[in-house]
Amino acid sequence: MRMILAVAAVLYSASAFAQTDKPPMVGDKPLVQVKPKGTKAAAAATPAPKGKPQSIAARLQACLDVDDGTKDRLNCYDAIIPPTPKPKPAKAKGYADCRFLKEEDERLACFNGFAESIPKLPKT
């Protein structure tokens, strides 16, 4: 009986010391606590959360908001799909083939054609 009381007293005093107001320490530095990712303020600040990247189609459609026929719209498309010109490109069969066109006007028209033909995605 005395042994049980002694063990209970030691455990109780150890738990009392563990519940201090100071943050837990590792050596002489405080232990870092990680906050959860899903905060409302972070979701409102960024258009696309990092955990859920936008599709290429959604990003191409976002470029349609930039003025048509401008260098800014072409830069928007080039940021999504970087240009890699070929010496003799064939007719583009998909949006990824637009990067092979050398001339900026041709490349812009190619991207516009594919971006406008994509069905509108529902807003989430």
C-alpha positions, 0 to 999 in steps of 0.5 A: 500500500505504501508503494502504491502511494509513493508511485502515485505521489511521484507521478502526480508531482511529475505531471504538475511540473509538466504543466507550466506556463512556459512553452516547451523547450528543446535545449535552449530554444522553444519548440516550434508548433505548426499551425493547420493549413486550412485558414480562411484568411489564407484562402481569401488571399490566394486565388488557388490554394497550394493543395489544389493547383489549377488545371492548365485549361483554367489557367489558359482561360484566365489569360483570356481576361488580358487584352486581346492581341497584346504582348501581355496575353502572350506572356501569360500563355508563355508562362503556362507553356514555355515556347520551344520553337522548332525549325518547321512546325506542323499545324497545332493539334493541341494547345501544347503544340502552340509553343513550337510556333516561332512568330509571336502573332501565330503563337498568340492566335494558336493559344487564343483558338484553343483557349476559347474552344475550351468549355467554361469550367464551373466556378468553385 
